Amino acid sequence: MKLNEKQIRFMQESLSVELVGILMENWHCSMTEALEMFYNSDTFDRLSNPSTGLYYQRAGYVYDILQHELTTGELMQTDPILKLKVYATGSSRPLKQKETGTFLHHKLCKA
C-alpha cells in the first residue's frame, strides 16, 4: 500500500512528537530546548524528506541516530535502504555551536 502525502506527514509529525519527548526526558531539557535541538538537526532534515523512508522507523531507532548526531556532530552509519548520507567528518548542517567535539547543548541540558 502506497501512503499519500497526508499520511506520510502524519507519520513524520507523530514521530517528531515522540522524539522531542524522549529528548526532554533523557537530556532533562525544556520543550523549547528539545525542539531547538531536534529542528536544527540533520536527523530532522532526513525525517522531513519522504524519500529517506525514515518516517517508517520506530522512535527508538531514529532517536539513536539523533543522539549520536547531537553528541558527536556526525550522522551515524544507518541502514542503506534509508538512503541517509553518512558523513565521515561531520554533518552538512551542524548545530550552531561546537566545542571540542561536543555540542554546547550539553550545557543547556543536563545530559
Order of alpha helices (4+ residues) and beta strands (2+ residues): alpha-alpha-alpha-alpha-beta-beta-alpha
